[in-house]
Amino acid sequence: MFGVLLSFLIAARITWATPTDASAACTVTAFAGVASATAACTNIVLDNVAVPASETLDLSKLLDGTTVTFAGTTTFGFVEKDYNLIEVGGKNFRITSQPGAIIDGNGQAWWDGQGSNGGIEKPDHFMTVKSSGVSVVEDIYIQNYPVHCFSVSGTGLTMQNIVLNNTAGNAPNNRSGGLAAAHKSVEPVSEPPLADIRNRKCFTDLRDSSDGFDFSSSTNMLIQNITVLNQDDCVAVTSGNNVTVRNAYCDGSHGLSIGSVGGKSNNNVTNIYFGDSVVKNSQNGARIKTNSGTTGFISNITWENIALSNISIYGIDVQQDYLNGGPTGDPTNGVTVQNILFRNVTGTVQPQARDYYVLCGTGSCSNIDFESVKVTGGSNDSCNFGNCPI
């Protein structure tokens, strides 16, 4: 029996400091050892694990109180398939990494200049996180994720000091028709200094459908000390209660967003706070978007101490006219939007952009307030509700 166990451990490349102690470090160096480690250990080190094509790095059933530490470089094989590359779930877990560790999503293999809007079949999210208890995801460095990065749900999660670096997607490849390989239609941004990347800033350039952090059905969440450079939402909350986002640095994104809301299994967004953050070189700054002809409830949302610069479409945006992913200009009133506060949101937009744009349905908006707000540089501002400073 011992010989059989020893043969298995060698094949799976998993070692325990003390086989009978779940808290002892279990170091996994091959994908085949992951399942056994998550079933038996609460202290797991994933050391240079290569995840085969079509496989998910399954951390979805972690034992209570488990710490998972990424070490070395974690890589993923390529297959044309819609799936999640990493799935995390459990109670009171901690996901972290050793200094210098890299989680490389191999996005170059999927990038074709079309993102999730077409082309080859691509993964849905890079990492799904479903939390309970008091859990933490911190100090991890991700590069080259294929499309969306984080999809988060559950309760009691803190996410902090996270790097998402997809600047490799700025360059065209042999499938992107001369455009940026990670997506189309937008000129690539310049690559930041390596020192900035290692300073826990998050760089992505997936153009569209490249959200950094997506939250749904999330309660009591804290997101802090993140930086996202992409071309879709930096942080988006589509449903949830009591979510705080602070010290975010968003460069090249669609901004700090609520929505889109409506037409989903959960359409309630309440008590969300965005604070002490920077949004630059982005399409939008602070925004709410609801889907046309749907129902939902958005209440008690605050953006405070937000610095905007070089915004290309809307500095501050509230729209109730989204249909099939785009605005129609004809708002509907099925989603209630109330108790919205923009406080000390300041900065600049490009000349063709709008400083402020509020388009509410009839009777669906109330208490949209602006305090110490000054966004300048744009034209054709339009607000059909609230005290926009125009």
Residue pairs with C-beta under 8 A, 6 or more apart in sequence:
9 15
9 33
11 30
11 32
12 28
12 30
12 32
12 33
12 36
13 28
13 29
13 30
13 32
13 33
14 26
14 27
14 28
14 29
14 30
14 33
14 36
14 37
15 26
15 27
16 24
16 25
16 26
16 41
17 24
17 25
18 24
22 40
22 41
22 42
22 43
22 63
23 41
23 42
23 43
24 41
24 43
25 41
25 43
25 44
25 45
26 37
26 40
26 41
26 43
26 44
26 45
27 45
27 47
28 34
28 37
28 44
28 45
28 46
28 47
28 49
29 47
29 48
29 49
30 49
30 50
31 49
31 50
31 51
31 52
31 55
31 57
34 46
34 49
34 57
34 58
34 59
35 58
37 44
38 44
38 58
38 59
38 61
38 62
38 63
38 66
39 61
39 63
41 63
41 66
42 63
42 64
42 65
42 66
42 67
43 66
43 67
44 66
44 67
44 68
44 69
45 69
45 71
45 98
46 57
46 68
46 69
46 70
46 71
46 74
47 71
47 72
48 71
48 72
48 73
48 74
49 57
49 74
49 75
50 74
50 75
50 76
50 77
51 57
51 74
51 75
51 76
51 77
51 85
52 77
53 76
53 77
53 78
53 79
54 77
54 79
54 81
54 83
55 77
56 83
56 84
56 85
56 86
56 87
57 74
57 76
57 85
57 86
57 87
58 87
59 68
59 86
59 87
59 88
59 89
59 90
59 95
60 87
60 88
60 89
60 90
60 130
61 89
61 90
62 68
62 88
62 89
62 90
62 91
62 93
63 90
64 90
64 91
64 92
64 133
65 91
65 92
65 93
66 90
66 93
66 94
67 93
67 94
67 95
67 96
68 88
68 93
68 94
68 95
68 96
69 96
69 97
69 98
70 95
70 96
70 97
70 98
70 101
70 103
70 140
71 97
71 98
71 101
72 98
72 101
72 102
73 101
73 102
73 103
73 104
74 101
74 102
74 103
74 104
75 104
75 106
76 85
76 104
76 105
76 106
77 106
78 106
78 109
78 110
80 110
80 120
80 121
80 122
81 121
81 123
82 121
82 122
82 123
82 124
83 123
83 124
84 123
84 124
84 125
84 126
84 127
84 128
84 151
85 105
85 123
85 125
85 126
85 127
85 145
85 146
86 103
86 126
86 127
86 128
87 127
87 128
88 95
88 127
88 128
88 129
88 130
88 131
88 137
89 128
89 129
89 130
89 131
89 154
90 131
90 132
90 135
91 131
91 132
91 133
91 135
92 132
92 133
92 134
92 135
93 131
93 135
93 136
94 135
94 136
94 137
94 138
95 129
95 136
95 137
95 138
95 140
96 136
96 137
96 138
96 139
96 140
97 103
97 139
97 140
97 141
101 140
101 141
102 141
102 142
102 143
103 140
103 141
103 142
103 143
104 142
104 143
104 144
105 126
105 142
105 143
105 144
105 145
105 146
106 144
106 146
107 144
107 145
107 146
107 166
107 168
107 169
107 182
107 206
108 144
108 168
108 169
108 173
108 181
109 146
110 120
110 122
110 123
110 146
110 147
111 146
111 169
111 173
111 175
111 176
111 181
111 182
111 183
111 206
112 119
112 120
112 173
112 175
112 176
112 181
113 119
113 172
113 173
113 175
113 176
113 177
113 179
113 180
113 181
113 182
113 183
113 184
114 183
114 184
115 122
115 147
115 182
115 183
115 184
115 206
115 207
115 208
115 209
115 210
116 122
116 147
116 148
116 208
116 209
117 183
117 208
117 209
119 175
122 146
122 147
123 146
123 147
124 147
124 148
124 151
125 147
125 148
125 149
125 150
125 151
125 214
126 142
126 145
126 146
126 147
126 148
126 149
126 150
127 142
127 145
127 149
127 150
127 151
128 150
128 151
128 152
128 153
129 137
129 150
129 151
129 152
129 153
129 154
129 157
129 159
130 152
130 153
130 154
131 152
131 153
131 154
131 155
131 156
131 157
132 154
132 155
132 156
133 155
133 156
134 156
134 158
135 154
135 156
135 157
135 158
136 157
136 158
136 159
136 160
137 157
137 158
137 159
137 160
137 162
138 158
138 159
138 160
138 161
138 162
139 160
139 161
139 162
139 200
140 162
140 163
141 162
141 163
141 165
142 149
142 162
142 163
142 164
142 165
143 163
143 164
143 165
143 166
143 168
144 165
144 166
144 168
144 169
145 164
145 166
145 204
145 206
147 206
147 209
147 210
148 209
148 210
148 211
148 214
149 164
149 204
149 210
149 211
149 212
149 213
150 159
150 211
150 212
150 213
150 214
151 214
151 216
152 159
152 213
152 214
152 215
152 216
152 218
152 221
153 215
153 216
153 217
153 218
154 217
154 218
154 219
155 218
155 219
155 220
155 221
156 219
156 220
156 221
157 218
157 220
157 221
157 222
158 221
158 222
158 223
158 224
159 213
159 221
159 222
159 223
159 224
159 226
160 222
160 223
160 224
160 225
160 226
161 200
161 225
161 226
162 200
162 202
162 225
162 226
163 197
163 200
163 201
163 202
163 203
163 227
164 202
164 203
164 204
164 212
164 228
164 230
165 197
165 202
165 203
165 204
166 182
166 203
166 204
166 205
166 206
166 210
166 229
166 230
167 189
167 191
167 192
167 197
167 203
167 204
167 205
167 229
168 182
169 180
169 181
169 182
169 183
169 188
169 204
169 205
169 206
169 207
170 180
170 182
170 188
170 189
170 190
170 191
170 205
171 180
171 181
171 188
172 178
172 179
172 180
172 181
173 181
175 181
176 184
177 184
179 185
180 186
180 187
180 188
180 205
180 207
182 204
182 205
182 206
182 207
182 210
183 205
183 206
183 207
183 208
183 209
183 210
183 231
184 207
184 208
185 207
185 208
186 207
186 231
188 205
189 205
189 229
189 251
189 252
189 281
191 203
192 201
192 203
192 229
197 203
200 225
200 226
200 227
201 227
201 229
201 249
202 212
202 226
202 227
202 228
202 229
202 249
203 227
203 228
203 229
203 251
204 210
204 212
204 228
204 229
204 230
205 229
205 230
205 231
205 252
206 230
206 231
206 232
207 230
207 231
207 232
208 231
208 232
209 232
210 230
210 231
210 232
211 230
211 232
211 233
211 234
211 236
212 226
212 228
212 230
212 233
212 234
212 235
212 250
212 253
213 223
213 226
213 228
213 233
213 234
213 235
213 236
214 233
214 236
214 238
215 221
215 235
215 236
215 237
215 238
215 239
215 240
215 243
216 237
216 238
216 239
216 240
216 264
216 266
217 239
217 240
217 265
217 266
218 237
218 239
218 240
218 241
218 243
219 240
219 241
219 242
219 243
220 241
220 242
220 243
221 240
221 242
221 243
221 244
222 243
222 244
222 246
223 235
223 243
223 244
223 245
223 246
223 248
224 244
224 245
224 246
224 247
224 248
225 247
226 235
226 247
226 248
226 249
227 248
227 249
227 250
227 251
228 234
228 235
228 248
228 249
228 250
228 251
228 253
229 250
229 251
229 252
229 253
230 252
230 253
231 252
231 253
231 254
231 283
232 253
232 254
233 253
233 254
233 255
233 256
233 257
234 248
234 250
234 253
234 254
234 255
234 256
234 257
234 279
234 282
235 245
235 248
235 250
235 256
235 257
235 274
236 257
236 258
236 259
237 243
237 257
237 258
237 259
237 269
237 272
238 258
238 259
238 260
238 261
238 264
238 266
238 269
239 261
239 264
239 266
239 267
239 268
239 269
240 266
240 268
240 269
240 270
240 272
241 268
241 269
241 270
241 271
242 270
242 271
242 272
243 271
243 272
243 273
244 272
244 273
244 275
245 256
245 272
245 273
245 274
245 275
245 277
246 273
246 274
246 275
246 276
246 277
247 276
247 277
248 256
248 274
248 277
248 278
249 277
249 278
250 256
250 277
250 278
250 279
250 280
250 282
251 278
251 280
251 281
251 282
252 280
252 281
252 282
253 279
253 282
253 283
254 282
254 283
254 284
254 287
255 279
255 282
255 283
255 284
255 285
255 286
255 287
255 311
255 317
256 274
256 277
256 279
256 285
256 286
256 287
256 303
256 306
257 284
257 287
257 288
257 289
258 269
258 272
258 287
258 288
258 289
258 298
258 301
259 269
259 287
259 288
259 289
259 290
259 291
259 298
259 322
260 289
260 290
260 291
260 322
261 267
261 269
261 288
261 289
261 290
261 291
261 294
261 296
261 298
261 335
262 290
262 291
262 292
262 293
262 294
262 295
262 296
262 334
262 335
263 291
263 293
263 294
267 294
267 295
267 296
267 297
267 335
268 296
268 297
268 298
269 296
269 297
269 298
269 299
269 301
270 297
270 298
270 299
270 300
271 299
271 300
271 301
272 300
272 301
272 302
273 301
273 302
273 304
274 286
274 302
274 303
274 304
274 306
275 302
275 303
275 304
275 305
275 306
276 304
276 305
277 305
277 306
277 307
278 306
278 307
278 309
279 285
279 286
279 306
279 307
279 308
279 309
279 311
279 347
280 307
280 308
280 309
280 310
280 311
281 309
281 310
282 308
282 310
282 311
282 312
283 311
283 312
283 313
283 314
284 311
284 313
284 314
284 315
284 317
285 306
285 308
285 311
285 314
285 315
285 316
285 317
285 345
285 347
285 349
285 375
286 303
286 306
286 308
286 315
286 316
286 317
286 342
286 345
287 314
287 316
287 317
287 318
287 319
288 298
288 301
288 317
288 318
288 319
288 337
288 340
289 317
289 319
289 320
289 322
290 296
290 298
290 319
290 320
290 322
290 332
290 334
290 335
290 337
291 322
291 323
291 335
292 320
292 321
292 322
292 323
292 328
292 330
292 331
292 332
293 323
293 332
293 334
294 332
294 334
294 335
295 334
295 335
296 334
296 335
296 336
297 335
297 336
298 335
298 336
298 337
298 338
298 340
299 336
299 337
299 338
299 339
300 338
300 339
301 339
301 340
301 341
302 340
302 341
302 342
302 343
303 316
303 341
303 342
303 343
303 345
304 341
304 343
304 344
304 345
305 343
305 344
305 345
306 344
306 345
306 346
306 347
307 346
307 347
308 315
308 345
308 346
308 347
308 348
308 349
308 375
309 347
309 348
310 348
310 349
310 350
311 347
311 348
311 349
311 350
311 353
311 375
311 378
312 349
312 350
312 352
312 353
313 353
313 354
314 349
314 353
314 354
314 356
314 357
315 345
315 347
315 349
315 353
315 354
315 355
315 356
315 375
315 378
316 342
316 345
316 355
316 356
316 357
316 358
316 370
316 373
316 375
316 388
317 354
317 356
317 357
317 358
318 337
318 340
318 357
318 358
318 359
318 360
318 365
318 368
318 385
318 386
319 327
319 331
319 357
319 358
319 359
320 331
320 332
320 333
320 335
320 337
320 359
320 360
320 361
320 364
320 365
321 327
321 328
321 329
321 330
321 331
321 332
321 359
322 328
327 359
329 359
331 359
331 360
331 361
331 362
331 364
332 361
332 364
333 360
333 361
333 362
333 363
333 364
334 361
334 364
335 361
335 364
336 364
337 360
337 364
337 365
337 366
337 368
338 365
338 366
338 367
339 366
339 367
340 365
340 367
340 368
340 369
340 386
341 369
341 371
342 369
342 370
342 371
342 373
343 370
343 371
343 372
343 373
344 371
344 372
344 373
345 370
345 373
345 375
346 372
346 373
346 374
346 375
347 375
347 376
348 375
348 376
348 377
349 355
349 375
349 376
349 377
349 378
350 377
350 378
351 377
351 378
351 379
352 378
352 379
353 377
353 378
353 379
354 378
354 379
354 380
354 381
354 382
355 375
355 376
355 377
355 378
355 381
355 390
356 375
356 381
356 382
356 383
356 388
356 389
356 390
357 381
357 382
357 383
358 365
358 368
358 382
358 383
358 384
358 385
358 386
358 388
359 382
359 384
360 368
360 384
360 385
365 385
365 386
368 385
368 386
368 387
369 386
369 387
370 386
370 387
370 388
370 389
373 389
374 389
381 388
381 390
383 390
